[in-house]
Amino acid sequence: MEIKPGQLLQHINSPDDLKKLGKDQMLQVCQELRQYIIDVVSVHGGHFGASLGVVELSVALHYVFNTPYDQLVWDVGHQAYGHKILTGRRDNFITNRKYNGLSGFPKRSESVYDTFGVGHSSTSISAALGMAMASHYKGETDRQHVAIIGDGAMTAGLAFEAMNHAGIEKSNVLIILNDNCMSIDPNVGALKEYLTDITTSHTYNDLRDNVWKALGKLPGKNFSRDMASKVEASLKGIVSKSSNLFEALKLRYFGPIDGHNITKLIDTLNDLKDIPGAKLLHIKTVKGKGYELAEKDQTKWHAPGLFDKVTGEIVKKKFDLPQPPKYQDVFGHTIIELAEQNKTIMGITPAMPSGSSLKFMMEQMPDRAFDVGICEQHAVTLSAGLATQGMRVFCNIYSSFMQRAYDMVIHDVAIQKLPVVFCLDRAGLVGEDGPTHHGCYDIAYMRCIPNMIVSSPMNEAELRNLMYTAQLESNQYPFVIRYPRGEGVMPEWKTKMEEIKVGTGRKLKDGEDIAILTFGHPGNFAAAAIRDVKSEGINPAHYDMRFVKPLDEAMLHEVFGKFNKVITVEDGTVVGGFGSAILEFMNEHGYKADVGVMGIPDRLVEHGTPKQLYDEIGIDANGIAGVIREMASVKIKAKALV
């Protein structure tokens, strides 16, 4: 189905085309841009609510600033769809997040207008400040640098570190705080309450507007601005319940203003262009603006998938047979079962209660499950603090986000040997979110840490068993359980939980030609591959190792004592991962064998469906079967000669 842009939007191929229009036409541009996003995302999928909320801001920024010379840095990037459409990618926008198509996030290699690659939150202020400092050093006094950051991303320590530095620099940087009380789930914490205090103080807002209007009539542009700033600061101290956080960091604070008033945004941005130094504009927006259902249920419509734009009905796949649950939901329901039996269990997640399914525990046990906001470092050390007091904490963080808390994992948990359970969701290739979100590295970066147990379940029952094992009093070590995004393989998954002896694998199938060692969910790919080659007379053995640290050494002695051809399969990087651990064992014990290491290659894997990506890197069933045939063929020929 062809999707046509509106009357004005169809002629906007760059910000230069946008600037040819009058300011009075910007409202129509916004309406057409919002409708185009709705039209495309409803049919092709993608993130939804965030970009609708910043339509007016996207238009105003490209109308006012001289992009790409002026640098716009979008935080996270969920909200950058309007930006992409206005910067020459309108006609390709239907390929957004598709295999070999546009990235779902700003990406430097995709466009000169994408000044900084993003995907994780809270990086924009640091990046924009770095750009501004470089421009100051090079004498580019006419160049603007703008960081667009959501209030949810402001809770991360990196954002505060950047603001702390920006306040003492002479560089010209504008921070736009997009305040909509949402990240994916509703924002939490004191900063949210502080921003609410600022934006709901009608007395202060009315006085501030009156002062600006009055002083704007005085002669002398700079005098009026300076005077207004001083008077406004005094009003803040008199009217607001607390001093201004941003001005305490030496950032000139402006706002809050209505982020959906395109005329006001354009006028304000034009004014701020002439004010040197570090400054912050606070705008209020509504996530999902312009699509009623998305405004009412902002979490559900963050990335709803395909939907009927008229009725709002989200398209769901229909199946004749019962389907397996998502690993996330198995975690969410299982932790409640365990917590009902073990009063020391608590749950922590950094701003992902829905994605991780910890929301179920938060609803049923609100005094034992907590969303701490986008603060992965804090989540880990908070968990460590709880563990010192006898709590058994399940700290659920996406694999790629755990990278941000690596020092805390080592310094605060592992060195102190605290039994925190790290549930690394979204391990492996996550699909359409691409390289910023793939969980490629956790096996390698976790298994090198002393005192760390690293495990991965092959199915839902194994996930439940590992969770049960990790919370037992007998376990006194940090315990990693990594599992992929999406569905498992067991429609009937509510099995009785049993303890797994730490560091033990299981033999799933005996064989004679070659041994397949798997770690985690890819064991299912290997099982399918083994079935595929059975008719060809190839009889592989299959071992589900379950733990990469500690390894099941007894099982590995059996494997290398019997087989001289071995394949390892994992959904992590082949550099330093599960396969590397097997090679290290083989070398340490003097075994000789041909070992094929299969996993995520030492390169960036782009975006696409998980099926497409696993096919691309060759660790789906077909890819594994091909390697089995190749490695086993020599063995089979030798048997035939005998």
C-alpha positions in Angstrom: 0.0 0.0 0.0 1.4 3.4 -1.1 1.6 6.0 1.7 1.6 9.5 0.4 2.9 12.5 2.4 0.8 15.6 2.7 0.7 18.6 0.4 3.6 20.5 2.0 5.5 17.5 3.4 5.9 15.9 -0.1 8.1 18.8 -1.1 10.3 18.8 1.9 13.4 16.9 1.1 15.8 18.8 3.4 15.6 21.5 6.1 16.4 24.0 3.3 13.0 23.2 1.8 11.3 23.6 5.2 12.9 27.1 5.5 11.3 28.3 2.3 7.9 28.1 3.9 6.4 30.8 6.1 6.2 30.5 9.8 2.4 30.5 9.5 2.7 27.3 7.5 4.5 25.3 10.2 1.3 24.2 11.9 0.2 22.5 8.7 3.7 20.9 8.3 3.4 19.5 11.8 -0.1 18.1 11.1 1.2 16.4 8.0 4.3 15.1 9.6 2.4 13.6 12.5 -0.1 12.0 10.1 2.7 10.6 8.0 4.4 9.0 11.1 1.0 7.4 12.0 0.4 6.2 8.5 3.8 4.5 8.1 4.2 3.1 11.6 0.7 1.6 11.7 1.6 -0.4 8.5 5.3 -1.0 9.0 5.8 -1.0 12.8 8.3 0.8 14.9 8.5 3.1 17.9 5.4 5.3 18.0 4.5 7.6 20.9 7.9 9.3 21.4 8.1 10.7 17.9 4.6 12.0 17.9 5.4 13.9 21.1 8.2 15.9 19.5 6.7 16.7 16.1 6.5 20.4 16.8 10.0 20.4 18.3 11.5 18.5 15.3 10.0 21.0 12.9 11.0 24.0 15.0 14.6 22.9 15.3 15.1 22.4 11.6 13.3 25.6 10.8 15.4 27.7 13.2 18.8 26.2 13.1 21.2 25.8 10.2 21.4 22.0 10.2 23.6 20.1 9.6 26.2 22.8 10.4 24.4 23.4 13.6 24.5 20.1 15.5 21.4 18.4 16.8 22.0 15.5 19.2 18.9 13.3 19.9 19.0 11.4 23.1 18.0 7.6 22.8 16.6 8.2 19.3 13.1 6.7 19.8 11.8 10.2 19.1 13.9 11.0 15.9 11.4 9.8 13.3 10.2 13.3 12.4 13.9 14.4 12.2 14.6 11.6 9.8 11.6 12.4 7.6 12.6 16.1 7.4 16.2 15.3 6.5 16.0 13.5 3.2 14.7 10.1 4.3 11.0 10.5 3.9 10.6 8.2 0.9 12.8 5.5 2.6 11.1 5.8 5.9 9.0 2.7 5.1 12.2 0.7 5.5 12.7 1.9 9.1 14.0 -0.9 11.4 13.8 -3.4 8.5 16.6 -5.6 7.4 19.0 -3.5 5.2 16.7 -0.5 5.8 16.9 2.7 7.8 18.0 2.4 11.4 15.4 3.0 14.1 17.8 5.4 15.7 20.1 8.3 14.6 23.2 6.8 13.0 26.2 8.8 11.8 26.8 6.6 8.8 23.2 7.0 7.6 23.0 10.8 7.3 25.1 14.0 7.9 22.1 15.2 9.9 22.6 12.4 12.4 25.5 13.9 14.3 25.8 11.2 17.0 24.8 7.6 17.1 22.4 6.8 19.9 20.3 4.0 21.3 21.0 4.0 25.0 19.8 7.0 27.0 21.4 10.1 28.5 24.4 10.5 26.2 23.2 13.6 24.4 24.4 16.4 26.7 28.0 14.9 26.9 28.1 14.5 23.2 26.8 18.0 22.4 29.1 19.6 24.9 32.1 17.8 23.3 31.0 19.1 19.9 30.6 22.6 21.4 34.0 22.6 23.1 35.6 21.5 19.8 33.8 24.4 18.0 34.9 26.9 20.6 38.5 25.7 20.2 38.3 26.0 16.4 36.8 29.5 16.6 33.4 28.5 15.1 31.5 31.2 17.1 28.5 31.0 14.8 27.8 27.3 15.3 25.0 26.0 17.6 24.9 22.7 19.5 21.6 21.3 20.8 21.0 18.3 23.0 17.4 17.0 23.0 16.9 14.8 26.1 13.8 13.4 27.8 13.0 13.8 31.4 13.3 10.0 31.9 16.9 10.1 30.5 17.8 13.0 32.9 17.8 10.5 35.8 21.0 8.8 34.6 24.2 9.9 36.3 25.8 10.6 32.9 23.3 13.4 32.3 24.1 15.0 35.6 27.9 14.7 35.1 27.5 16.4 31.7 25.4 19.3 33.1 27.9 19.7 35.9 30.6 20.2 33.4 28.6 22.3 30.9 27.9 24.9 33.6 31.5 25.9 33.8 32.4 25.8 30.1 32.3 28.8 27.8 31.0 26.6 25.0 27.7 27.4 23.3 25.3 24.5 24.1 21.6 24.4 24.4 19.9 21.5 26.3 16.3 21.0 25.5 14.5 19.0 28.3 11.5 17.3 26.7 9.4 16.7 29.8 6.5 14.3 29.3 6.7 12.3 32.5 7.5 9.1 30.5 10.4 7.0 29.3 8.9 3.7 28.3 7.1 3.3 31.6 6.1 6.3 33.7 9.0 8.1 35.2 9.8 7.7 38.9 11.9 9.5 41.4 12.6 12.9 43.0 13.5 14.6 39.7 10.1 13.8 38.3 8.5 15.4 41.4 10.8 18.4 41.0 9.9 19.0 37.4 6.2 18.6 38.3 6.7 21.3 40.9 8.2 23.7 38.3 5.6 23.1 35.7 2.5 23.3 37.9 3.4 26.5 39.7 0.9 28.7 38.0 1.8 31.7 40.2 5.4 31.6 39.1 4.6 30.9 35.4 2.1 33.8 35.3 4.6 36.2 37.0 7.4 35.1 34.8 5.4 35.7 31.6 4.3 39.2 32.8 7.9 40.2 33.6 9.1 39.0 30.2 6.4 41.0 28.5 7.0 44.1 30.5 10.8 44.1 30.2 10.5 43.2 26.5 9.1 46.7 25.9 12.2 48.4 27.4 14.9 49.8 25.1 18.1 47.8 24.8 17.8 44.1 23.9 20.7 42.9 26.1 19.7 45.1 29.1 16.1 43.7 28.9 17.3 40.1 28.8 19.8 40.6 31.7 17.2 42.3 33.8 14.5 39.7 33.0 16.9 36.9 33.9 17.7 38.5 37.3 14.1 39.2 38.1 13.0 35.8 37.0 15.7 34.2 39.3 14.3 36.2 42.2 10.8 35.1 41.4 11.9 31.4 41.3 13.3 31.8 44.8 10.1 33.4 46.2 7.5 31.3 44.5 9.0 27.8 43.9 9.2 25.3 46.7 12.8 24.7 46.0 15.8 26.4 44.3 16.3 25.8 40.6 18.4 22.7 40.2 19.6 23.6 36.7 20.7 27.1 37.6 22.5 25.7 40.6 24.6 23.9 38.0 25.1 27.3 36.3 22.9 26.6 33.4 20.6 29.4 32.2 17.1 28.0 32.6 14.2 29.0 30.4 10.7 27.6 30.6 8.7 25.6 31.0 6.9 26.3 27.7 4.3 24.3 25.7 6.2 22.0 23.4 3.2 21.7 21.1 2.9 25.4 20.3 5.0 25.6 17.2 5.0 29.4 17.0 6.1 29.8 20.6 8.8 27.2 20.0 10.2 28.9 16.9 10.2 32.3 18.6 11.9 30.9 21.8 14.6 29.1 19.8 15.3 32.2 17.8 15.8 34.1 21.0 18.0 31.5 22.6 20.3 31.4 19.5 21.5 34.8 20.5 22.3 33.9 24.1 25.8 32.6 24.6 26.9 29.8 26.9 25.2 26.8 28.4 21.4 27.0 28.7 18.5 24.8 29.2 15.0 25.1 27.7 12.3 23.1 29.5 9.4 22.1 27.3 6.2 20.2 28.2 5.0 17.6 25.7 2.6 14.7 25.6 3.9 11.3 24.5 1.7 10.1 21.6 0.4 13.6 20.9 -2.2 13.6 18.2 -3.2 10.0 18.4 -5.8 9.7 21.2 -5.2 6.1 22.2 -1.4 6.7 22.4 -2.0 9.7 24.6 -4.2 7.6 27.0 -1.9 4.5 27.3 1.6 5.7 26.6 3.4 2.6 27.7 1.3 0.3 25.5 1.8 2.6 22.5 5.6 3.1 22.9 6.2 0.5 20.2 2.8 -1.3 19.6 3.7 -3.2 16.4 1.3 -3.0 13.5 -2.2 -1.6 14.1 -5.3 -0.2 12.4 -4.9 3.5 12.5 -8.6 4.1 12.4 -9.8 1.7 15.0 -6.6 1.5 17.0 -6.8 -2.3 17.0 -3.3 -3.8 17.4 -2.6 -6.6 14.9 -1.9 -9.9 16.8 -0.8 -13.1 15.2 -3.4 -15.9 15.3 -2.3 -19.4 16.1 -4.2 -22.7 16.1 -2.1 -24.2 18.8 -1.0 -22.9 22.2 2.1 -20.8 22.0 5.1 -20.7 24.3 5.4 -17.6 26.6 8.0 -14.9 26.4 11.0 -15.6 28.6 10.3 -12.2 30.2 6.9 -13.3 31.3 8.3 -16.5 32.7 10.7 -14.5 34.7 7.9 -12.1 35.9 5.6 -14.8 37.1 8.3 -17.1 38.5 9.8 -14.4 40.7 6.4 -14.0 42.3 6.2 -17.7 43.0 9.6 -17.7 44.6 8.9 -14.5 46.6 5.8 -16.1 48.1 8.0 -18.8 49.5 11.2 -16.8 50.3 10.5 -13.5 52.1 14.0 -12.2 51.4 13.5 -12.0 47.6 13.3 -8.5 46.1 13.2 -7.3 42.5 15.0 -4.3 41.0 14.9 -2.9 37.5 16.2 0.4 35.9 13.1 1.8 34.1 12.1 -1.5 32.4 9.2 -2.9 34.6 7.1 -3.7 31.5 9.9 -4.9 29.3 11.3 -7.2 32.0 7.9 -8.2 33.3 8.9 -7.2 36.9 5.7 -5.1 36.7 3.7 -8.2 37.9 5.7 -8.3 41.1 5.5 -4.5 41.5 1.7 -4.7 41.3 1.4 -7.6 43.7 4.3 -6.8 46.1 5.0 -3.1 45.8 7.2 -3.1 48.9 9.5 -5.7 47.4 9.9 -4.7 43.7 11.2 -1.4 42.5 11.7 0.6 39.3 14.7 2.9 40.0 14.6 4.9 36.8 17.2 4.9 34.1 20.1 4.3 36.5 21.8 1.0 35.8 24.8 1.8 38.0 22.5 2.7 40.9 20.4 -0.5 40.3 23.4 -2.7 40.7 24.9 -1.0 43.8 21.4 -0.7 45.4 21.1 -4.4 44.9 24.5 -4.9 46.6 23.4 -2.8 49.5 20.2 -4.8 49.9 22.2 -8.1 49.7 24.5 -7.0 52.6 21.3 -7.0 54.8 20.3 -10.5 53.8 18.0 -9.7 50.9 18.1 -12.0 47.9 17.9 -9.5 45.0 16.9 -10.3 41.4 18.4 -7.3 39.5 16.8 -7.4 36.0 18.7 -5.4 33.4 18.8 -5.8 29.6 22.2 -7.3 28.6 23.3 -4.3 26.5 22.3 -1.9 29.4 24.3 -3.9 31.9 27.4 -2.7 30.1 26.8 0.7 31.8 27.1 -0.8 35.2 30.1 -3.0 34.7 32.3 -1.4 37.3 29.6 -1.8 39.9 29.2 -5.5 39.1 32.9 -5.9 39.8 33.6 -3.5 42.6 30.3 -3.6 44.5 29.1 -7.1 44.0 31.8 -9.6 42.9 34.7 -8.3 45.0 32.4 -8.5 48.1 31.0 -11.8 47.0 27.4 -10.7 47.4 24.7 -13.1 46.1 22.9 -10.7 43.8 21.1 -12.5 41.0 21.6 -10.6 37.7 18.8 -11.5 35.2 20.2 -10.3 31.8 17.2 -9.9 29.6 17.5 -9.4 25.8 20.7 -11.5 25.6 21.8 -12.4 22.0 20.5 -10.6 18.9 17.4 -8.6 19.8 16.2 -7.8 16.3 15.0 -4.5 14.9 16.7 -2.3 17.6 20.0 -3.3 16.1 23.6 -3.0 17.4 23.0 -0.6 20.2 20.6 -3.1 21.8 22.1 -6.5 20.9 23.2 -8.5 23.9 26.4 -9.7 22.4 29.0 -9.3 25.0 27.7 -10.4 28.4 29.1 -13.9 28.3 32.6 -12.6 27.7 32.5 -9.7 30.1 30.8 -11.7 32.9 32.8 -14.9 32.8 36.1 -13.1 33.3 35.0 -11.8 36.8 36.1 -13.8 39.8 33.3 -15.1 42.1 30.8 -15.0 39.3 28.4 -17.8 38.3 27.3 -17.4 34.6 24.3 -19.5 33.3 21.8 -19.5 30.5 18.6 -21.6 30.1 17.8 -23.5 27.0 14.0 -23.3 27.7 11.4 -22.0 30.1 11.7 -24.9 32.6 15.5 -24.3 32.8 14.9 -20.6 33.5 12.7 -21.4 36.4 15.1 -24.0 37.7 18.0 -21.5 37.5 16.0 -18.8 39.3 15.1 -21.3 42.0 18.7 -22.4 42.3 20.0 -18.8 42.5 17.8 -17.8 45.4 18.7 -20.8 47.6 20.6 -20.0 50.8 23.3 -22.5 49.7 24.3 -20.1 46.9 26.6 -17.4 48.2 27.9 -16.0 44.9 26.8 -13.4 42.3 24.7 -15.4 39.8 24.0 -14.4 36.2 21.0 -15.8 34.3 21.0 -14.6 30.7 18.1 -15.2 28.3 16.8 -13.9 25.0 14.1 -11.5 24.0 10.8 -13.1 23.0 9.2 -16.6 23.0 10.7 -19.8 24.4 9.7 -23.3 23.3 7.4 -24.7 25.9 3.6 -23.9 25.8 3.3 -25.9 29.0 6.0 -24.1 31.0 4.7 -24.1 34.6 6.8 -27.0 35.7 7.8 -27.8 39.2 11.1 -26.0 40.0 14.1 -28.0 40.9 17.6 -27.2 42.1 20.4 -27.5 39.5 23.8 -28.2 40.9 25.9 -25.2 39.9 28.4 -25.9 37.2 26.6 -29.0 35.8 25.3 -29.5 32.3 23.1 -32.2 30.8 23.5 -34.6 28.0 20.5 -34.3 25.7 21.5 -36.9 23.1 24.2 -39.5 22.8 26.0 -39.8 19.5 29.2 -40.9 17.8 30.3 -38.7 15.0 30.6 -35.3 16.5 29.7 -33.5 19.8 27.6 -30.3 19.8 28.0 -28.2 23.0 25.4 -25.4 23.3 24.9 -22.6 25.8 21.4 -21.2 26.3 18.5 -20.9 23.9 20.6 -21.7 20.7 20.5 -25.3 22.0 17.1 -25.4 20.4 18.6 -24.4 17.0 21.2 -27.2 17.4 18.5 -29.8 18.3 16.7 -28.9 15.1 19.9 -29.1 13.1 20.6 -32.6 14.6 17.2 -33.7 13.5 17.9 -32.4 10.0 21.1 -34.4 9.5 19.8 -37.6 11.0 18.5 -38.8 7.6 22.0 -38.3 6.2 23.5 -40.9 8.5 25.1 -38.3 10.8 24.7 -39.0 14.5 25.9 -36.0 16.7 25.8 -36.0 20.5 24.3 -32.9 22.1 25.3 -31.4 25.4 23.5 -28.5 27.0 26.2 -27.0 29.2 23.9 -24.5 31.1 26.9 -22.9 32.8 29.9 -21.1 31.2 31.3 -20.4 34.6 31.9 -22.8 36.3 32.1 -25.2 33.5 31.0 -28.8 33.9 34.5 -30.3 33.8 33.4 -33.9 34.2 31.2 -33.6 31.2 33.9 -31.9 29.2 36.4 -34.7 30.0 33.8 -37.1 28.7 33.4 -35.1 25.5 37.1 -34.7 24.7 37.8 -38.2 25.8 35.4 -39.5 23.1 35.2 -37.0 20.3 37.9 -35.3 18.2 35.3 -33.1 16.4 33.4 -30.6 18.5 31.1 -27.7 17.7 30.2 -25.0 20.2 27.1 -22.8 19.7 26.2 -19.6 21.6 24.3 -16.3 21.0 27.2 -14.2 22.2 30.4 -12.9 20.7 32.9 -15.6 19.7 35.7 -13.4 21.1 36.1 -14.5 24.7 32.7 -16.2 25.0 31.5 -19.7 25.6 33.5 -21.2 22.7 36.6 -19.5 24.0 36.0 -21.1 27.5 35.8 -24.6 25.9 39.1 -23.9 24.0 40.8 -22.8 27.2 39.6 -26.0 28.9 40.9 -28.1 26.0 44.3 -26.4 26.1 44.6 -26.6 29.8 44.0 -30.3 29.9 46.1 -31.2 26.8 43.2 -32.4 24.6 43.5 -32.4 20.8 40.3 -31.9 18.7 38.9 -29.9 15.8 36.6 -27.3 17.4 34.2 -25.2 15.4 33.2 -22.1 17.4 29.8 -20.7 16.3 28.3 -17.5 17.6 28.1 -13.8 16.9 31.1 -12.8 14.8 33.6 -10.1 15.7 31.7 -7.4 13.8 28.7 -5.3 14.3 25.5 -7.0 13.4 22.9 -4.5 12.1 19.1 -4.6 12.5 16.5 -7.0 11.2 14.2 -9.7 12.6 16.0 -12.2 14.8 15.4 -14.9 12.3 17.0 -12.8 9.5 20.0 -12.0 11.7 20.6 -15.5 13.0 20.4 -16.7 9.4 23.0 -14.0 8.4 25.5 -15.0 11.0 24.8 -18.7 10.5 23.8 -20.0 13.9 20.2 -20.9 13.0 19.3 -24.5 12.4 20.4 -24.4 8.8 23.7 -22.8 9.6 24.5 -25.3 12.4 23.4 -28.3 10.2 25.8 -27.0 7.5 28.8 -26.9 9.9 27.8 -30.4 11.2 27.9 -31.8 7.7 31.2 -30.1 6.9 32.9 -31.3 10.1 31.4 -34.7 10.3 31.9 -35.6 6.6 35.6 -36.6 7.1 34.7 -38.8 10.1 31.9 -40.5 8.1 34.2 -41.1 5.1 36.8 -42.7 7.3 34.1 -45.0 8.8 33.1 -46.0 5.3 36.6 -46.9 4.3 36.9 -49.2 7.3 
